């Protein structure tokens, strides 16, 4: 189980460090006896999540492990961790074990070998505090939940402009309520108020007798603290935005049934196992909607990610904030980056993307593919008014504020469908279809900033009130002539001889939790000239849960090398879903994706640049630090190192200078150097095959290929200083490389007699008497050599 920081996507970002937090034996998740022997387990030890292939009572799992691990060598090496929470009344699919470090490999191997065990994942522990030393920053791992973001003066952790302050009351009354901005009154007037909708709020809890809420159905505690109340204010605020009834800070669906899951402690700490138990309980008790204002870059945290899949597969609509790592690109947080989750970004009251709102694309698919469009929609996220802990209202900002705005809208829309039809019609895909198809596209931001656009409650209502289950593709049109929305594709036309342009669309299957592509997708050009465009596809073998992908590979055929103009047409895709309960035949839906592509004659070689994406390491295969040594609170390199993520400014600059940039997603042996003037190698971390080294030497010497290498720092002493003790593995971690893999690059460049050094420069320095600034505010001059 992975210990998670509460990173509700609220500002400001805090500095983090690592420490161990024991679970007291009397807590809701306290420890039980030792496996096999019933004694105590002496430290040091680590905790592990053991996932099983099926749900059983916890005692059955325990007896199975006792029997499977029985033996003198293992008897005193592990301990069963008792989890005392509401989920204990239901069967479970996992256990938590504490294993002595000295026996870790043997015990984990023995557990994994058991027939009923699916897999084993370590427990990483995290806490939040000020960095103890600037040269020992912690890595960013796991779900995070930032401190509250208070716009304006603070007073004891609450806003000074609350309803208990006269001046503050006037400020609140002058500010538009978010429910009014989205026109919730129109649906209230039709009798829709979220009645009989079960809303799960995964947060910091809520007070039982809070005057802002009329329908708190259940409060559950999943932490190791003995309280159900909200001592921080975040859970109460989120609940207020969704279902508050106070006149000054009303929620969208005041009659919604609130189920408050306290999954964060007062120190804003949580564990993966707490989430797994809470998710299981949400499934068992039939929640309709779930809001989770957390996020992190750990999309390979399988127990968490796959439990979210299971949750949505059980027809629970999940809404989550995309994070506060903007304006950087490629910073989408999990689980909002999952296609089965409604990921929410933030805008201000001028319909501008909030500077703190994370940007796409998704990075799961990198470096060899291309990311999906996220967020799904955006909503107001600055100075939103919500409920305080006890009474009155306050304002908060952040994408975790935008998330409950959308969750409240979802609850309101949920109540539009009559109760006898809700479960047969409404599902995560259907609700996402209503939101993205009803959203209004903002004129300035691109698709990786705004997704489908600004939430439009009324338009989504119009779509949903007569909704019939169907499949669709998001986005529904790829118009590469529409700038800036379809940036980066609209910035560069395609041409013959180029690397394939990849676009990764999302399939939304509102017909059922599982579906399949019936036949091969079909490209149908509008005119004969469209036959110059070659379109190939890959797609999900199984569309589950509710969603899948359709990847398009676009190339202009060689006979179109001199063509200039627009090619348009559409791609048709037929989805079928097994027959629903009471139906005799499968459900079938045909989706249409419209294409509009600008084509130009193939540029001259000198204007064509090939970007090496293949040799970037995918997060989080190892401890790869960020390029900037001045970033202490977020040091893992997790943005994908792609032209359209953290190098998007470079892409725009090269395009402005008249260059055409293509992406290489395969080894250096897989391209024809005679087509390109320059191979651009930026911030690469991976190593090179001997065949690649020989191929590149031949390309440069015999084919005239130019190489431009931009390598970040590499310094062994600095890397050693960045070592940290990982509670997950009970071992010290050292970066596997620096900002770039200089030894590997030097091996690649050796045939040319070139080597990069390991000197780290900061401040102002000169190369050949030309002054350069390193942008850290210092003023010093050094002579240095590149090679």
N, C-alpha and C positions, 0 to 999 in steps of 0.2 A: 504494500500500500504506500502510496506516495503522498507525503505530507504536503498540503497545498496551502499557499498563501492566499488570503482573500484579496484578489486583484480585480475588483468589480469594474474595472475600466473606469476608475475615477481618478482624477488628478489630485495631488502631484505624484509622480513616481517616487517611491521610497528606495533607499539603499537597503540591501539585504546582506545577511550573513548566516552562517550555519551553526546550529547547536542541537543537542539531543534534548527532546522533551519526553520524559517517561509518562506512561499512562498509569495513574494510580489504580490500585486493585479495586477500589470501591467505586470507580467511575462507570459511566454507561458503557464504556468499552474497556473495562479492566481486564487483567490477566487471570487466567485460570490455572489449573494444575499442569505439571510437567507430563509430557507424553510418555505413557507407559509406566511411570513410576510414581507420579503424584508428588514429587518433591519440588524444590525451587531451583531456578536456573541462575547460576552465577554469571555476572557480566564478564567480558563484553559479549554482546549478542546483537543480532539484527533481526528485523521482522520481514516476513515474506507473505505475499498473497498467493494462496494455492487455489487455483480455479479447477472446478470439477466439470465433468461432461454432462452432469445432470443435477437437477435440484433434489436435495434430500434434507431431512432434518439435520441440524447441526450435530446432534449426538451421533447420528449414523456416520457422518463424515469423520467425526473424531474417532469412533470405534474402528473405522476402516483404516485411518492413518496409524492408530495404535497397533493394529495387527500388521500392517504393512511395514512398519518401521521397528518392529519388535526385534531386539537383539542387544547383546551386551555392549557393543561398540556405539550404538546410537541411543540407548535408553535414556541417558541423562543429558543428551545434546540438544534437545528441542523442547519447546513448551507450546501448548495450545493456548491461544489468546481468546478468552471469553469475551463475547460482544453482547453487552446487555443493553438492548435498545428495542423499539417496537417491532423491528423486522424479525426478532427472535421467535415470534409466534408463527412464522411462515417458513417453509423450506428455503434453503439457500444454495447457491452454486459456488460458494468459495469459503475458505477458512483462512485465518491469520495465524501464522506460526512464528515463534521467536526461536532463533537457532543460534547456538553458540558459534562464535567465529571460527574456533579451532576445528569444528566439524562441519562447517558450512557446505563445502563442496560435496562431501559424502552424503549429507542429509538431503540437500537439494537434488542430487542425482538419484537418490533412493526414492524421493517423492515423485520425481518426474517419471520414474520407471513404473509407477503404479498404474494399473489399467484404467481406473476411473478418474485419473488426474489429467486435466487438459494442459495446464502449464503452470509455471511458478514465476512470480515477479517480485523483485526485491522492494523493500520499503525504504524510500528516501525521505529523510527528515529535513524540514526547512523551518526557519524562523526569521523574524524581521527585526532588525535593529540597525543602528548606525555602523558603518564599516569601522572595523578596529584599526585597519592600517590601509593606506592608499595602494600599497604594492601587493595586497592580498585580497583582491576583490572576489566576491563569490560568483559562480556561474549562475546564469538565469536558467532555472529548470523548474518544470511543474506549473501548475495553475497558480495564478497570482490574483490578489484581490486588494487593490490599492486603498490607501487611506481616503476618507471622505474628501471631496472637493468642495470647498466652501467659497463661493464667489462673494467677496466683500469681507467685512469685519467678522471675527469669530469671538465668541464669548462662551467659555466653558465647553468648547466642542460643538456648540450650536450656533446657528446664524443669529447675529444681532438683529437682523431685520425679520424677526419672527412676530407672530401675532401677539406676543406678550409685551412687545415694545410699541409704543404709540407711533413713532416715526416709521418703524418697520411695517406696521399695519398699513400705513398709507402707501408704502412702496409695493406691498403685495397687491393691494387693491388696484394699483395702476398697471400692474403687469398682467398681460393676457394669460388666462388659464389655458394649459395645453389641451384640455378637453374641448374648449371652445375653438381653438385654432384648427382642430381636426373635425369640428362639427359633430361632436358626440350627441349634442342636444337633439339633432334630427332623428337619431335612432331612439333616444330616450322617449321622444314624443310619440314614437310608434310602439312603445311598450317593451322595447328591448333594453335590458339592464344587466345582462349576464346571469339571469336567474338560473339556478340549478346547474351551473358550470363549476366544475371542481378545479380550482387553481392551486397548484403546488408552488410555493415560493421558497426556493432554496437560498437561504441567506442567514442572517444573524438572529432570527426569531422575532417575536412580537409580544406585547403585553396582552393578557387575556381580556381585560376590561377597557381596552383603548376606546375612547368615545368616537373615533373616526370610522369605526367599522361595525357593521350590523350583523355580520355573518361569518365570524371566526369559528370554523367547524372543529378544527383540531390543531394542536400544537405538539410537535414532537422534537425531542432533543437527540442529536446524533453525536454529540461531542463528549469530551471527558469532564465537562463542567456541569454541576448540578443545578441547572436553571433552564427555564423555557423562555425567559424574558430577553428582550433585546436591550443590551447595555451599550450598544454603539450607535444605534439609530438608523442603520442602513436598511435592515429588513423591514422596519416600520415604514421608512420612506418609500421603498419599493412597493409595499402593500398599499400604501396610500395612493400612489400613482395608478395602480391597477384598480383598486376597489374602495377607495376612500369616499366618505359621504359628507365631509366637512364642506361648508359653502365656500371657504376661501381656497381650499386645495382639494377639489373633488377628483375622484378617480373615474376611469372610463366605464367601469362595470360595477356599480355599487352593490348589486345584489349577488355578485359572484361569491361562491363558497371558498373561504380562505383556508388553506392547509399550510401552516407555517412549519417548514422544516429547518430547524436550527442546526446548520452544518458547519458553522464557523464559531470559534471561541471568541471570547472578549479580546484576545490577542490577535484575532483575524487569522487563525490557523485552522487547517483541516487536513484530513487524511483521505487517501483514495478509498480505503475500506469504509470510511464513514459515508462517502458518496455511494459506494456500491450497495451498502445496506439500505441507504435512503432511497436510491433508485429502485431497488427491489420492492421496497415497501410502497412506493408510488405506483408501481405496476400492479402489485397485489391488491391495492385499494382502489384502483380504477381512476386515477387522475385524468383529467381532460387536457389541461394545459400546464406547462412547467416553465417558470422563468429562472434562469441561471445567469446572474450577472458576474461571471468570472471568465477568465481566459488565460491562456498560456501557449507557448509555441510547441508544446509536447504532444504533437499529433501521433506520435508513435507510442504513447502510453496506452497500450492495448487494453488493459482491464477497464480503463475509463472510457476510451473511445468505443469499444465494442459493447459496453453496457449502454451507452447512449444509443447505439444502433438498436439494441434490444428494446430499449425504452420506447423509441419512436415506432418500432415494429409492432408494439402493443398499442398503437394508436394514440400515443400521447404527443401533443404538439409542443415541441421545445423551442423556446425563444432565448437567444443569448447575445450578449454584447461582443462586438468584434475586437474590442481593445482600444487602449489609449496610447498606441505607439506611433501615431501620426506626428508629422506628415510623412514619415518614412513609408515606403512601399514594401510589399511583401511581408507585412507585419500582422496579418490576420491571426487572431487567437483561436485556439480550440476550446470549446466545441463549436463555436460560431462558424468556423470554416468548413464544417461538415455539410454535405449536400442535403442531409435529412433534417438539418436544424435551420431555423430562421435566424440568420445572422444580421444584426442591426448595427448600422453606423450612425454617426451623429452630424447634425447640421445646426446652425444658429438661426436666429429669427429673421435673418436676411436671406435665408436659403443658400447660404454658403456652407461648404463642408467644414465642420469644426476642425481646427488645426490639430487637435489631439486625436481625432478619429483615425484608427488604423486604415491602411489601404491594402488592396489586393496586389497581385493575384494570389491565389492559394499556392503554397510551395510544396505540397505533398508530391506533386508530379515531377518536380525538378530533381536532377539536372537534365534528364533525358526526354521529358515531355514538356507540356505547357499547362500552366495553372488555369483554374476555373474562375469565373466571375464571382466575386464576393466584394462587399456585403450584398445581401438580397435587397434590402430597402434601407432608407435612412429616415430618421425622425428627429424632432427637436431634442437637443441634448445640453443646452446651456440655460442656466437659471430656471430650471424646472421646479415648480412648487409642489411639495409633498408633505406628508405628515411627520411631525416630530415624535420623539419617544413617548411622551406622556400626553401632551395636548399642544395645539397650535401647529403652525406650518413653518417650513423653512425652504431654502432653495439649494439645489445641488446641480453639479454639471458632470458630464462624462457620458461615454457610450453605455455605461451601466444604468444611466438614467433613461437613455433612449430605449433600452431594452424593455423595461416595464411599460413604457408608453406603447410599444408594439404589443406586448403581452396583454395589456388592458384592452387594446383594440381587438385582439384575437378573441378574448373572452366575450366582448360585446358582439362580435360577429358570430361567435359560436351560438349565442342565444337566438340568432336570427332563424336558425333551422329548428323545426319542431322537434321536441324531445324524442319522439318515437322514430325519427329518421336520422338523428345526429350521428350515431355510430356507424350507420351504413353509408353516409354521405361524406361526413367530415373526417379528414385524416391529415397528416403532416403535408402531403403533396397537394391536396386540394386547397388547404389554407394558404400554402405558399403560392399556388397559382392565383388565388384571389388577390393576394397582396402584391405580387410582382406585376400582374397584368393590370391591376388597378392603379399602380403607382404612377405619379406624374414625373416625367424626366426633367431634371433641372438643366438649364441651358449651358452652364459653365463646366461642371465637373465631368470627368470621364467615367467609364463604366466601372473601373476599379476603385473609384472614390464613392460613387453613389449607388452602384448596383442598378436595379430597375428604376430607382428614383425615390422621390419623397412619398411617404405613405399617404394614401388618399382613402380615408375611411368610407366615404360615400360610394366611390367607384368600386371598391372592393365589395361593399354591400350589394351593389347592383349585380356584380358577377356571381356572388355566392347565393343570393336568394333564389335563383332559378338554376343552381348548379346541377349538372349531370356528370357523373364520374367520367373522366377522360384523361388522356395523356397529352403532354405538351413538351416543348423544348424551350429552355431559357438560356440566352435570349431568343426571341422568336425571329429576329432578323439580324443578319450580319451585313451591315451597310458600311463598307470600308471607305466610303466617300463622306461619311458623316463625322466631321470633326467639331469639337474635340471629344465627343462622347465615345467614339470607337478608337480613341488613342489606345495603343500605339499603331494599330493597323491602318488607320486613316493617314498616318504621317508618312507611310512608305508604300507606294504602289508595288505590285508584284510584276515579275518579268520572267521570261524563259531562261532556263539554265540555273535558276536559283534553288537554294535549299527549300524544302517544303515549308510553307507557312502553316503553322498548326493553330487551330482554335479548338478549345475544349468546352463544348456546350453541356448543359445539364438536362437530363431527361427527368421530368416530373410525372409520375404515374399515379394519378388520382383514382385509378380503377381498383387498385389492390396493393397490398404490401409487397407482393412479388409479381414480377412480370418478365417478359422476354421480347426480344426483337424478332418479329415474325419472318421478315425477309431482309435481304441486304438493302441498306439505304440506297436511294436512287437519286442521282443528280440529273435534273431536267432543265437545260438552258432555255432562256426565253427566246433566243434567236440562234441561228446556225453558228454565228461567230462564237457562241458560248462553248462550242465543242473544242475550242482552243484551250479551255480550262480543264485540267485533270483534277478530279476530286476523289480521294481515297478515304476510307473510314476505318476506324476501330471503335468498338462500343462495348458496353457491359454485357458479359455473357448472361448474367442474371441481374435484373433491376431490383435491388433490395437494399435497405427497406425504403420503399416508395420512390426511390431515386436511382439514377444511373448516369453514365456519361456517354456522349457521342463526340468523338474527336475527328475533326476534319483536317486533311492534309491537302493543301492547295498548291498546285504548280501549273505554270503555263507550258504548254507543249513546245517543242523546238520550232515547229512551224509558225509559232506566234512570236518569234524573236523580234520582228519589226512592227508588231501590232501596237497601236495606241488607242485606247478607248475604254468603254465600260462593258463589262460582262455581267449579266444578271441571270437569275433563274431561281430554282428552289430545290431543296432536298426534301424528299418525302421518306418517312420512317413509320412503319406500322408496329404497334406494340400490342401484345395480347397478354391477358391475365387469366389464370384459371377461373372457372366459374365460381361466383360467389355463392354463399349459403342460400339454398332455395332456387338457384339458377341451374339450367341444364347445359348451357353452352358458355364458352369463354368470352370474356369481354375483349373487344377489339377497338383500337383507336388509331387513326392515322394522323401523324404530326407533320407539319410543314415548317421548314426553316428557309427563309428567304435570304438569298445572297446577292450582293451588289459589290463588284470588285473592280477597282481601277487597275488597268494594265498599261505598262509603258514598254518601249523597246529596251532590249537588254543593254544596260549601261556599259561603258567602256571599262576595261579591267581596272584601271587606276582608281576608279571611283567605287569599286566594290571591296568591302571589308568583310572578313569572316571572323565572327566572335566565337572564341572557344568556350563553350558552356560545359562541355563534357568533363573537364578536369576540375570542376568545383565539387566539393564534398557536400553531400546532402546532410542537413541537420536531422537528427543529432547522432551521427555515427561515432562521434568521438568528441573530445574536448577541443574544439576549434575556437580560438578567441576572436573577438571583433578586431577589425583593422585599426581602429583608433585606440591608442593606449590611454587616452584621456577619458574614456567611457568606463566608469567604475561600477555603475549600478546594473549594467546589462551587457555583459562581456561576451556572451556566446554569439557566434556568427550564424544567425538563423534566418536571414532575409532572402536566401536563395541565390545571391550573387548573380543576378540575371540582368540583362539589358533593360528589362521592363519592371524590375523591382528596385533594388538599391542603386542601380546604375542608370535609372531612367533619365536623369539629367544629361548624362554623357550621350545617351542615345539621341536626345533632342538636339544637342550641340552638333553632333556628327551629321545629323540630317540637315540642320540649318546650313552646314558648310558644304552641302551637296553630295555627301557620301551616302551609299546604300549599304546597309548592314544586314548580314545574314547570320543565322545562329547554327553552330555546329554542335549537334547533340550526340556525336559518335567519335571514335578515336581519330587521331590525325591521319590515319591511313585511309580514311573514308571520304576524302574530298580531292578534287582536281585543282591543283595549285595554279594552273594556267588561267583559271577564271577570276582570280583575285589578285588585287594589288598588295593587300596587307592581311596578315593574320594577326588579330588583336587578342592578346593574352593578358587578362586583367585579374589580379588577385587570385591566382590559382593555387589550390591546396593539394591536388592529387599527384600521383606519380605517373611516369610514362613508360610504355613498353619499349623494348629495344627497337622493334619495328617502327614505332612512331619517331624515335630519335633519328634513325637512318632515313626514313621518308622525309622528314623535315629538312634534314641536311641536303638531300637531293633537290627538294623543292626550292630552297634558297639559292643553291649554287648553280643548278642547271635550268630551273624554270623561272628565276627572277622574282620569287615571292619575297615580299618584305615582311618583317616581323616587328611588332611593337609590343614590348613587355612592360607591364606596370605591376611591380611587385611591392607589396607592403612589407612591414618589418619582419625580421627573423633574428632573434637574439637569444641564445641559450640561457644566459643568466636571467634575462627578463622572464623567460618562460618558466624557469624554476621558481622565481618569485611568485608567479601566478598559480603555483600548485596549491591545491586545497584538499582537505580531508573529506571524502565522500562517505556519508553515513550509509548510503545504499550498499556499497561494496566493502565497507570498512577498510578502505585503502586510500592512499594519497593519489590524486589525479594531477597529471602534468599535461599541458597542451601537446597534442600530437604534432602540431606545427605552430608556426607563428602566424602573423597576418597572411602570409603566403608561404608556400613550401619552397624556400630558396634552394636547399640542396637538390631537390628534384628539378627545379628550373635550371640550375647550374649544370646538371647532367645533360639536360636537353640542349643547352647552349654551348657545351664543351666543344663540339665540332667546329664552332666559329671562333674559338679562343676567347670566349667571353665568360665572365663569372661575376655574380652579384655579391656584394659584401654584406656584413651583418651590423654595420654601424647605424645606430638610431640617431637621427637628427631631429632637433626641435628648435623652434624659433625661426629666425631669418638666417639663410645661408646662401652661398654663392657657388655657381657652377660656371667655370670659365669667366669669372668676374661679373656674372649677371646675378643680381640680387633676387632671391626668391623668398617668399614668406611661407612659413609652415603653420600660420594661423593659430598660434596659441597665445598671442599677446606679448611674448617676450621679444627682445631686440638683441639678437646676437648674430655675428657673422662667422661662418666657418668655411674653410676650403674643403671640398670633398671630391671624390672621384666616383663615378658611376660604376666602374668595373674594378 
